[in-house]
Amino acid sequence: IDFAGDAIMCWFDGSHGPAESRAMCCALAFQQVMQSFKTIQLPGGMEAALAVKVAVATGPARRFVVGDPEVNYIDALAGATVARTSAGESLAHKGDVLADEATVEALGPALLIAEWRIFSGSGSETRFAVITSFQGESTPPVQTELTDLPPASDSKAWLHDIVYEREQSGQDLMTEFRPCAAL
């Protein structure tokens, strides 16, 4: 859906089979691929490590296209499920995949849970499982056509002017340009 700094928000539509299963397969595959970046050799003999943390939450969310085609569009999600995803992310450590209780309930015994962590906020507690493996049905990725969104072929409406101009001129994108909006 969007980037916010170094965070990525993904949406798994349930109209093509169990979204929870696809999301969990993706989360664990993402962590597996990241293992190849545990040690990166830098110029001068130094080393660096890259790691990610993943939170999966299941439930309803509202998806909006915000903006004006003459200025810029933003694809946005809102709702309690998005807030739970953020809470799970705050509990996750590098290399973790966390799942909220709704996801654990949906996927059942196919999940191997290492431990439970509790997020306390706004007068309530939310539990998240640390997932180490998933033995559920692996479903292939699905390309979704979302007819209610403005056409992606009109990339100017979706990109900031500076990014659009650089893309059209064939220049590399500016990695230091990372706009973010808090909802």
PAPATOR-160567 format. One record per residue (C-alpha): residue number from 1; residue in one letter; z, y, x. Coordinates in steps of 0.2 Angstrom, whole numbers, plus 5000, padded with zeros to 4 digits. Layout:
N
<rec NUM "A" <Z Y X>>
...
//
This chain:
183
<rec 1 "I" <5000 5000 5000>>
<rec 2 "D" <5005 5013 5013>>
<rec 3 "F" <5013 5016 5030>>
<rec 4 "A" <5028 5027 5032>>
<rec 5 "G" <5031 5030 5051>>
<rec 6 "D" <5031 5012 5058>>
<rec 7 "A" <5035 5004 5041>>
<rec 8 "I" <5022 4995 5030>>
<rec 9 "M" <5024 4992 5011>>
<rec 10 "C" <5013 4978 5004>>
<rec 11 "W" <5010 4973 4986>>
<rec 12 "F" <5007 4955 4981>>
<rec 13 "D" <4999 4954 4963>>
<rec 14 "G" <5005 4940 4953>>
<rec 15 "S" <4988 4938 4943>>
<rec 16 "H" <4982 4926 4956>>
<rec 17 "G" <4996 4914 4957>>
<rec 18 "P" <5014 4915 4962>>
<rec 19 "A" <5016 4932 4972>>
<rec 20 "E" <5032 4926 4979>>
<rec 21 "S" <5024 4911 4988>>
<rec 22 "R" <5010 4922 4995>>
<rec 23 "A" <5022 4935 5001>>
<rec 24 "M" <5034 4923 5009>>
<rec 25 "C" <5019 4914 5018>>
<rec 26 "C" <5013 4931 5024>>
<rec 27 "A" <5031 4936 5030>>
<rec 28 "L" <5033 4920 5040>>
<rec 29 "A" <5016 4920 5047>>
<rec 30 "F" <5018 4938 5052>>
<rec 31 "Q" <5034 4934 5062>>
<rec 32 "Q" <5025 4919 5070>>
<rec 33 "V" <5011 4930 5076>>
<rec 34 "M" <5023 4943 5083>>
<rec 35 "Q" <5030 4929 5094>>
<rec 36 "S" <5015 4932 5106>>
<rec 37 "F" <5022 4950 5108>>
<rec 38 "K" <5039 4946 5114>>
<rec 39 "T" <5035 4951 5131>>
<rec 40 "I" <5021 4963 5135>>
<rec 41 "Q" <5017 4967 5153>>
<rec 42 "L" <5015 4986 5156>>
<rec 43 "P" <5007 4995 5171>>
<rec 44 "G" <5018 4996 5186>>
<rec 45 "G" <5026 4979 5182>>
<rec 46 "M" <5037 4985 5168>>
<rec 47 "E" <5039 4974 5152>>
<rec 48 "A" <5041 4979 5134>>
<rec 49 "A" <5044 4969 5118>>
<rec 50 "L" <5038 4971 5101>>
<rec 51 "A" <5047 4964 5086>>
<rec 52 "V" <5047 4967 5067>>
<rec 53 "K" <5059 4964 5053>>
<rec 54 "V" <5053 4959 5035>>
<rec 55 "A" <5061 4960 5018>>
<rec 56 "V" <5053 4952 5003>>
<rec 57 "A" <5059 4957 4985>>
<rec 58 "T" <5053 4951 4969>>
<rec 59 "G" <5052 4960 4952>>
<rec 60 "P" <5043 4973 4942>>
<rec 61 "A" <5037 4989 4951>>
<rec 62 "R" <5026 5004 4946>>
<rec 63 "R" <5011 5007 4955>>
<rec 64 "F" <5003 5025 4955>>
<rec 65 "V" <4988 5034 4962>>
<rec 66 "V" <4995 5051 4966>>
<rec 67 "G" <4985 5066 4971>>
<rec 68 "D" <4969 5075 4968>>
<rec 69 "P" <4952 5069 4973>>
<rec 70 "E" <4947 5086 4980>>
<rec 71 "V" <4963 5085 4992>>
<rec 72 "N" <4970 5068 4995>>
<rec 73 "Y" <4975 5052 4986>>
<rec 74 "I" <4991 5042 4989>>
<rec 75 "D" <4994 5024 4983>>
<rec 76 "A" <5013 5024 4979>>
<rec 77 "L" <5025 5011 4972>>
<rec 78 "A" <5042 5015 4964>>
<rec 79 "G" <5056 5006 4955>>
<rec 80 "A" <5071 4995 4958>>
<rec 81 "T" <5061 4981 4967>>
<rec 82 "V" <5055 4994 4980>>
<rec 83 "A" <5073 5000 4982>>
<rec 84 "R" <5079 4982 4985>>
<rec 85 "T" <5065 4979 4998>>
<rec 86 "S" <5072 4995 5007>>
<rec 87 "A" <5090 4988 5006>>
<rec 88 "G" <5084 4971 5013>>
<rec 89 "E" <5075 4980 5027>>
<rec 90 "S" <5091 4989 5032>>
<rec 91 "L" <5100 4972 5033>>
<rec 92 "A" <5086 4964 5043>>
<rec 93 "H" <5087 4961 5062>>
<rec 94 "K" <5072 4960 5073>>
<rec 95 "G" <5063 4944 5070>>
<rec 96 "D" <5071 4941 5053>>
<rec 97 "V" <5063 4938 5036>>
<rec 98 "L" <5075 4942 5022>>
<rec 99 "A" <5072 4938 5003>>
<rec 100 "D" <5082 4945 4988>>
<rec 101 "E" <5090 4933 4976>>
<rec 102 "A" <5075 4935 4964>>
<rec 103 "T" <5063 4928 4977>>
<rec 104 "V" <5075 4914 4982>>
<rec 105 "E" <5077 4909 4964>>
<rec 106 "A" <5058 4909 4961>>
<rec 107 "L" <5055 4899 4977>>
<rec 108 "G" <5070 4887 4976>>
<rec 109 "P" <5073 4873 4987>>
<rec 110 "A" <5057 4876 4997>>
<rec 111 "L" <5066 4889 5007>>
<rec 112 "L" <5077 4885 5022>>
<rec 113 "I" <5091 4898 5022>>
<rec 114 "A" <5101 4902 5038>>
<rec 115 "E" <5113 4914 5030>>
<rec 116 "W" <5116 4927 5016>>
<rec 117 "R" <5119 4945 5020>>
<rec 118 "I" <5126 4958 5007>>
<rec 119 "F" <5120 4976 5005>>
<rec 120 "S" <5133 4987 4997>>
<rec 121 "G" <5127 5003 4989>>
<rec 122 "S" <5128 5013 4973>>
<rec 123 "G" <5143 5004 4967>>
<rec 124 "S" <5135 4987 4967>>
<rec 125 "E" <5131 4973 4980>>
<rec 126 "T" <5114 4964 4982>>
<rec 127 "R" <5113 4948 4992>>
<rec 128 "F" <5098 4944 5004>>
<rec 129 "A" <5095 4927 5011>>
<rec 130 "V" <5089 4925 5029>>
<rec 131 "I" <5074 4914 5028>>
<rec 132 "T" <5069 4902 5043>>
<rec 133 "S" <5056 4892 5034>>
<rec 134 "F" <5046 4889 5018>>
<rec 135 "Q" <5039 4872 5013>>
<rec 136 "G" <5031 4878 4997>>
<rec 137 "E" <5013 4878 4993>>
<rec 138 "S" <5002 4888 5005>>
<rec 139 "T" <4991 4899 4995>>
<rec 140 "P" <4975 4908 5002>>
<rec 141 "P" <4975 4927 5003>>
<rec 142 "V" <4967 4935 4988>>
<rec 143 "Q" <4956 4950 4988>>
<rec 144 "T" <4960 4960 4972>>
<rec 145 "E" <4949 4972 4963>>
<rec 146 "L" <4960 4985 4956>>
<rec 147 "T" <4949 4994 4943>>
<rec 148 "D" <4961 5008 4939>>
<rec 149 "L" <4961 5015 4956>>
<rec 150 "P" <4948 5028 4962>>
<rec 151 "P" <4934 5020 4972>>
<rec 152 "A" <4939 5016 4990>>
<rec 153 "S" <4921 5019 4995>>
<rec 154 "D" <4925 5037 4993>>
<rec 155 "S" <4936 5037 5009>>
<rec 156 "K" <4937 5056 5010>>
<rec 157 "A" <4948 5056 4994>>
<rec 158 "W" <4960 5043 5003>>
<rec 159 "L" <4961 5051 5020>>
<rec 160 "H" <4968 5067 5027>>
<rec 161 "D" <4954 5079 5032>>
<rec 162 "I" <4957 5077 5051>>
<rec 163 "V" <4957 5058 5050>>
<rec 164 "Y" <4941 5058 5039>>
<rec 165 "E" <4932 5070 5051>>
<rec 166 "R" <4937 5059 5066>>
<rec 167 "E" <4932 5043 5057>>
<rec 168 "Q" <4915 5051 5052>>
<rec 169 "S" <4912 5057 5070>>
<rec 170 "G" <4915 5039 5077>>
<rec 171 "Q" <4931 5045 5087>>
<rec 172 "D" <4946 5034 5088>>
<rec 173 "L" <4960 5038 5076>>
<rec 174 "M" <4974 5049 5082>>
<rec 175 "T" <4989 5037 5084>>
<rec 176 "E" <5001 5052 5084>>
<rec 177 "F" <4996 5057 5066>>
<rec 178 "R" <5007 5048 5054>>
<rec 179 "P" <5011 5057 5038>>
<rec 180 "C" <5024 5051 5027>>
<rec 181 "A" <5031 5055 5010>>
<rec 182 "A" <5048 5051 5003>>
<rec 183 "L" <5049 5047 4985>>
//
